[in-house]
Amino acid sequence: MELRERIKQKADELYRRYGVKSVTMDEIASQLGVSKKTIYQCFSDKNDLVDAVIADILNFNKKFCLSSRDNAQNAIHEVFLAMESLESMFDNMNSTILFDIERNHPATFKKFKEFKYNFLLDIIKKNIERGKAEELYRPEMDTDIIAKIRLECVILPFSEELFPQKQYQMGFLHKQLIEFFLYGMVTPKGYKLITKYQKERSENDRMKK
């Protein structure tokens, strides 16, 4: 693995665990067993490194969302596929990470907002329209309004004020919010599919233990 990739990987690991603000370039260098000067040969400063790490996270999530959409049997299956990845990712993420970026790395946070309000919002809207067409979601719902509410629910687990990390697991929170949202959207036909996918997931979890 190239040095630049190793640095990003270690920074990503530490940012997720401890948040961005508390992780210094010295600590990343120490964890990798290299000098801080070596890191600065690959990244001009911490802003540059944070930007590269977040860009990789956003690109990964973009590819996964598109893969979930393209491989899903239906709109509800698409949500369950995405939930698997997001729950795993959130379980290993410090809830302060978004706040740290917003406060200390505004250029990077701007890119996150563009991802959120452009790509992610569009994916959610298309999922809602797909679910309506498949008669899995209630047709009377306003797609624009419901999509924007759902979008904010994605970010809600990061709220330390509402959900202190010492009390709540982010992955579990995200799962609860998704299921709450799905139950509010589905038709009786969709309800049966939620039950089906929940049962399949429980059985898969038991097999992994």
Sequence and secondary structure as in RCSB ss.txt:
>XXXX:A:sequence
MELRERIKQKADELYRRYGVKSVTMDEIASQLGVSKKTIYQCFSDKNDLVDAVIADILNFNKKFCLSSRDNAQNA
IHEVFLAMESLESMFDNMNSTILFDIERNHPATFKKFKEFKYNFLLDIIKKNIERGKAEELYRPEMDTDIIAKIR
LECVILPFSEELFPQKQYQMGFLHKQLIEFFLYGMVTPKGYKLITKYQKERSENDRMKK
>XXXX:A:secstr
  HHHHHHHHHHHHHHHH STT  HHHHHHHHTS HHHHHHH SSHHHHHHHHHHHHHHHHHHHHHHHHHH SSH
HHHHHHHHHHHHHHHHTS TTHHHHHHHH HHHHHHHHHIIIIIIHHHHHHHHHHHHHTT B TTS HHHHHHHH
HHHHHGGG TTTS TTT  HHHHHHHHHHHHHHHHB HHHHHHHHHHHHHHHHHHHHH 
